[in-house]
């Protein structure tokens, strides 16, 4: 537990410094309130750090020492800017012991909850294995030939790698998801504080509603709770879907940004903030593709009259995507693996049939249920079969129907509210859901998209109704004392409720280990889990059925040198 708190504190400080520098590089001054600016900096810093670590993994292993050097280097570069040094100094001055104690209490609460054994199935299948490959060897050439899922590239695994040395015995793989969950709670509290002070904007209410739905659902629903206590990229991707929409609302609705005398509004590029966040979400998981596409269109439409800004936006996206594309090419020969789009004819490119099989298993849901009975319409049969296969699928349909009914009932009011950017958020939900229905209609992927329009509708009424209630409740209260008391009580309660599950104060319980059989294919010695179990914390390389035509790429370097496919 203490390891989590220490790691999160380092990440929060580092990401804020890196993010503030990024905001200043963009000449961005739309996030004028301290809370908004700090949260934008945290999310931007998290994205920048993750992508930089992924880029470093192309040439170096992401050991703890390399991770420290990357963080120190990025913070050092950030502090070159005088504006960044001044802004960080100003933030330190406005901090107080109440804020510090509140953060400690909140961090204890989150750490106590996440201080459990990781049980999410995908972590045992490949998440932890990918993290260990990155930590020990970096991005390894042709590693997808050992096990297809090892070719799934994510900057989120790169962020986790330095925090997961072998000496910690596979105990702390949930450190990054705990961090993003803590960051989301802090963002929620910042917006709630704006509402308490009577200064909430529509963007604040949107975050309060979106995170007010996502965070409790993550804690209470078993599937999402298992994802939280794991290194799964599903959680940060889902949260970033809402945060990108918040950024769009902020940059499109602020009417009087504070500008230096020597600059004008035309020189600013605030729309690059949601663009960076959406591209960063895509580097974490490909399910953010519709988010990035709509946000890119938002950026292009806003700057349609400026060739220079369009080129800047394109360059930003390309630079951020380059490490992910390069890592995909290095691990599998395909930049968007498991998609076969743009695959290169390289010695480590898996067989086309294998790539197609992996693709069908991840985003070819129309083939998951077999063939329809004779005489039945294929697509109608598929939809009904999908609908009846799992209860969460039925919940998705119910939420869609409720959203459509809500939009119809409130259309006139929704159309009249003077909030810019709202239709972009509607577009993100519609495109996101349609994309998932064509690829992988899983509840855990779709829920963040499906909450966007309901959050807009609820925020529309919350802005006028709930603001009065909140103001009345807190009018005669000491806000900082109440905040500290609530967080402290939450921390104590969480510790007591979780004591029965774990007694580890420094580190969580170790990940399970499974019995393995040592096998050999050509010059590759690997470990096969008995009884077709998952790899979990098995020693590298852990695989299942390695094809007989796979060999080491460089025998002298061993598995660190990668693998090639030598089929004639």
N, C-alpha and C positions, 0 to 999 in steps of 0.2 A: 504493500500500500504506500509506504513512504517513497519507494522508487517511483511510483506513478506520480506522486505529488511533486517530487523534485524534477522529474522529466517534463511535466506539464509547465512548471514554472519557467524552466529554461526555454521551452518552446514559445510560451506566451511573450516573454521578453524579447527573444530573438525575432519572432515573427512581427512584432509591433515595430521594431527598429527597421527591419527590411521593408515592411509594408509602407511605413511613413516615407522612406526614401523613394519607393516606387511612386507614391502619390505626388511627391515633389518633382520627380522626373517627368511625370505626365503634365506638370503645371496645373495639377488638379486642385481646385479650391471650392468644389461644390459641397463636399462633406464638411460644412462649416462648424457644426456642433461637435464638441469634444467627443461625446459618446459615439456619434456616427463615424467620425474620422478614425477613432481608435479601432472600432470594429471593422471598418473597411480595411484598415492597415493589417489587422490580424489575419483576416481571410486572404488578402493579397500576399502577405508574407508566408503564410502556410503553403499557398500554391507555388510561389517562387522557390521556396526551400525544397519542396518535393521534386519539382522539375529539375532544379540544379543537381540534386542528389542523383536523379535518374541519369542525367547527362554525365556526371562523374563516373557512374557505374559502367559506362561504356569503355573506360580505360583503367579503372581502379576498383578493387573490392570496397564495399561500403562498410568497413570496419568502424568501430566506435571512434578510433583516432581520426580516421578520414572524415567522419561525420562532424566531429568537433572542429576540425580544420575548415570544413566547408562553412559551418555556421560562423566561425570567427572571421573568415574571409569576407563573407557577405555582409556581416555587421560592420567590419572595418571599412569596406567600400561605401556602405550606407553613411557612415559618419564623416566621410569626406565632405559631404554637403553641409554647409553652414546652416541652412534652413532645417535640415534633419536634426542636427545637434541642438539647435534652439528649440525645436518642437519637442524633442525628447526631454530636454531640461524643463520645459514648461509643464509637461505631463507629470514629471516627478514632483514639481512644486505643488500641484493641485491634489496630489494623492494625500491620504490621511491614514491614521492608524485604524479608523473604522473600516475603510475600504480594504486594507490589508487583512484585518481579522475576518472580514466577511468573505474575502477570497479564500483564506485558509479553511474556514468552516465549510464553504461550498466544495473546495477541492477534497476535503476529507470525506464529505458525503459521497461524491462521485467515485472517489478511490475505493471507499468501503464497498460500494455496490459492484464495481467492476473487478474487485479483488477476488475473483472466482476462477475456477478451472475453465479453460476454453473448451467448448463442446460443439461449436458450429461445424457442421460436416465439411464444408468447403475448406475450412482451415486444415482439417486433417487430410483432405484430398490433395490440396496443392498450395494454399496460402503460405503456410509456415515453411514449406519446402522452398518456395520462390524467395522468401525473405532470407533464408539461410544461404541459398545460392548467391544472392546479392551481397550478403554480409561477407561471405568467405571468398568469393571469386569475382564479384561484379556481374555484369551481364555476359553470360557465357554463350559463345557461338554454337548454334544448333542444339541447344538444350531441349527444345521441343521434341527432338528425336528420342529422348529418354522417356518422357511422358508428355503427351500433347498439351496438357494444361500448364506445364511449365513455360510455355510460349506466350501465355497471357501477360501482357505488359501493363504495369500500373505504376504511376509515380507514387501511389500510396504505399506500396510495398517498399519502394526506395526510401521513403521517409521512415518506415519502421525498421529497416535493416540495421542502422547504427545502434539502435536501442535494444537489439536482440543478440548480444554476443553469446557464444556457446557456454560461457561460464555461468550464465543465469539459468541454465537447464530448462529452456523452453517455458519459462514462467511468465514472461511479460509481453507476449505478442499482442495483447489488447491495449497496449499503451497509446497507440495512435487514435484508436476509436474512442477511448476514454477522453483523450485531448479534444477531439472535435466535438464530442458531446458536451464537455465542459465549456468550450468556446460558444456553442449554441446557447447554452443556459446564460452565459454572460451577456450575449447579444439580446436575449429575451429580457433580462433584467435591466439592461440599458434602456431599451424601448419602454419598459414598464415604468422606469423612473421618469422618463419624459412625460408619460401620461399622468403620473402622480403629481408632477410639477405643473400640469396644465399646459404643457408645451408640445404635446404629441402631434406629429404630422401623420398623414395617411400612411406613409411608409412605416411608421412605428406600429400603427394598429395592424397593418398587414403582417409584420413580423410577430407581434403578440399572438395573433390568431394562428398563423401557420405553425410557429414553433410551439404554441400552446396546444396544438393538436398532435404534432409530430413527436415531441419529447415524451409526453405521458404514454403515447402509444408505443414508443420504443421501450419504455420501462415495463409496461403491463402485458404486452402481447409477446407470447413465448418466442415466436420466430424472430422478431426484431430484437428482443432481449438477448438472444443467443448471438445475433449479429453484432450487437453493441459490445459484448464480451468476446471480441475476436478482432483480427486485423482486416476484416472484410471491407472492400472498397464500396460496398452498397450504402453504408451509413453516410460517409462524407459526400458521396454523389447525391444522395437524396436531400441532405441538408443544403448543399450548394444550389440545388434547383430553386429553393425558396430564397436563398441569399442573393442569387443573381436577380431575381424579380424585385427584391428589396432595393438593390442597387439601381435598377432601371427606374423605379419609382422616385428614388432620391434625385437622380441626375436629371430627370425630366420635369420635376415639379418645383425645384428651388428657383425662385424668381430673382433673388438679389444676392448672388455670390459676392464674397469679399474679394476684391481684386486689387492688386498693387496699382499704383498710379500709372506705371509705365506699360501696363498690359491691358488688354481688353478681353471680353468674353470670347472673341473669335480665336484667341490664342490657346484656349483651353480644350482639353480632350477628355472630359469627364466620362464620355460614353465608352472610353477604353477600359474603364473599371469593370463593368459587367462583361465586357468582351474577354478580358483576362480571366475573370472568374469562371466563365463558361468554358473557355478553352482548357483551363486547368481542370475543371470537372471532367472533361473528355479524356484528359491524360490519366485520370484516376480510373474511369470506367467508360466503355463505349456506349453504355445506355444514355449517356449525356449528349449523344450526337444531335438529337433534335433541339436540345437546349442551346448548343453552340450554333447551330444553323440559324435559328430564329434570332439569337442575340447578334450574330454577325450581320443579319439582314437589318436589324435595328440600328446597328452602327453605320451600315452602308447608307441607309435611308437618311439618317440624320446628317451625314457628311456627303450626301450625293453631289453637292456643288463644289466640293473641295477634293481635287485629285490628290493633293498632298496628304490630307487626312486619310483618304482611302488607302493610299500606299502605306501610311504608317500603321493603320489597322491590319492590313495584310501582312506586313512585316512582323508585327507583334504576334499574330496568330501563327505564322510560320516558325518563328523562333521558339515559341512555346511548344509547338507540336513536334519540332525536329527531334528532340531526344526520344520521345515515344516512338516515332516512326523508325528512327535508327535502331532502337532497341528491338523493335519487332522484326526488322530485317536481320539483325544479328542473331536473334534466338530461333527464328523460324524461316527466314527468307521472305516473310510477308509483313509489310508495314502495319496492316490492320488485322493481323491474325486474331481469331481464326477465320476471318474473311479471306477469300482467295483473290480479292481485288488487288491489283498491282504487285502480285508476287513476282519475285525475281528468280531467274534460273541460277541458283547458287548450289554449291555442293552439299549444303545442309538443308535444302528445301525438302520437306517431307513429300511422300508420294501424294499425287493429286487426289487419289481415292481417300487417303487418310485425312487430308485437309477437309475434304467434303464431308466426311463422316463426323469430324469434330464440329464443323459449322452446323450441320444438321442437328447435332446434339445440343448446341448452345442457342441458336436462333432460327432453327427450322421447325417450329412447333407444329406446322401443318402435317409433318410426317411422324409425329410422336404417337398418334393413336391408331396407326395402321390404316387399312382401307375401309371405306364405308360399305355397309350392306348393299347388295345389288338393288338398283332402282332408287336409291336415296341420293338427294342432292349433296354433293361432297362438302361444300362449304357450310351449308346449313347443318349437316351432320357433325362436322368438325366443331362448329360453334357450340352446339348443344352438348357434345361430348366434353369439350373444354369447360363449359359452364358447370356441368355436373361432376367434374372430376375432383374439385376441391371447393370447400366453402368460401375461402378467400376470393375465388373467382366470382362467386355470387355476390359477395360484398362489393367487389369492383363494379359490377353491373348496377347494383342498387345505388352506389354513390354516383355513377354516371347519370342515372335516371333522375336522382335528386338534384344533381347539378343543373341538368337541362330544365327541370321544372322550376328551380330557383331562378335561373336566368330568364325564363319566360315571364314569371310573376313579377320580377323586379327590373325588367328590361328598361322601362321608361325611366325609373329612378337611376338605374345604372348608367344609362346613356347621358343623363343630365348632370351627373356629378362631375365637377371640374377637375378631374384627376387625369393628367397626361400619363401615357404609358400603360394604361389598363388593358388596352386591346393587345398589346404585345404579350402581356401575361396570359391572356386568353389564348393567344396563338401558341404559346409555349405548351400549355396544357393539351390543346387539341392535337398539335403536331406530335407531342411526346407520346400521347396515348395511342394515336394511330401507328406511330413507329413501333411501339412495343407490341401492338396487336399483330403487326406483320412479322415480327421477329421473335420476341420472347415475352409473352403476356403473363409474367409472374407478378404476384401481388406486391412483393417487396420492391420491385422496380417501378411499378405503376403508381403506388400510393402517393409519393411526393408530387408527381404531376397532377394527380386527381384532386389534390388538396388546394391547388392554386386558385381556381375560380371560386370554390366555397370560401376560401380565405378572403378573397376580394369582396364577396357579397357580405360576409359577416363584418369585415372591417368597415364597410360602407355605413353600416348601422352603428357599429361600435364607436365610431368617431363622434357621433352625435349623442348617443345614449350612455355608453359605458364610461365615457370621460367624466360625465357629471357624477356618476356613482363613485368612481375612483377618487375624485376630488373630495367628495363629502366624507368618504371613509378615512382619508388620510389628512384631512384639513387641520385637525388639531393634534396631529401626531408628530413625533420626532422621527423623520423618515429614516435617517441613518441608523438610529437605535432599533427601529422596527426591522429594518433589513438585516442588521447583524443578528438580532434575536431569532428571527425566522430561520436564517441560514444555520445558526449555531444549533438550534433545536433539531433542524433537519439532519445535521451532521451526527448529532448524538443518537437520534432515533435510527438512522441508517446503520450506524456502527452496531447498535444493539440487535437490530433485526438481522444483520448479516453475520453476527458472531457465530451462530450455529453452523454457518457454511464454511467458514475459514477462520483460522487463528493466526495466520501469517500477517505480521505487521510490516515487515520489510518488503517481502515479495509475495505474489499470489501463489496458489498451488501450481505444481508442474503440470505441463501437458502430458496426457497419457502416452505411454509407449506400448508398441505392439510387438509380438514375436515376429521375427523376420527370418527369411532364408537367403543365404548368400548365393547369388547366381553369377554366371559369366556368359557374355555374348562377345565373341571375338576377343578383343583386348579390353573390354569393359567389364569391370566387376561391380555389381550393384546389389541392392537389398530389396527383396520382394516380401511384402507383408503376407504372413500366413493367412489362410482362410479368406483371401481376397479382402482383407481389411484395408483401412486407410493408412497412409504413411505416418501421419501425426509427427512425432518428434524423432522419427527414424533417421539414422545417419545417412548422409549423402554419399552416393546418389541413390535415391529411393525410386523405384519404377515398378512397372507391372509386366507388360509383355513388350520387350524391346525387340524390334525386328532384326533378323539375322544379318542384314546388310548395313547395320549401323556400326561405325567404328570410331575410335578416338581420332581427332583431327591432328593432334600432335602428341605422340607417345611420351616424349620427354616431359611435357607439362602435365600429362595425365588429364583428369576431367576438367582442370582449369583451362586447358587449351580448346575445349569444345568437342563437337562431334560432327561427323559427316555421314552422308547417305551414299553408299557405294554401289547401289543396284545397277546392273548393266542394262 
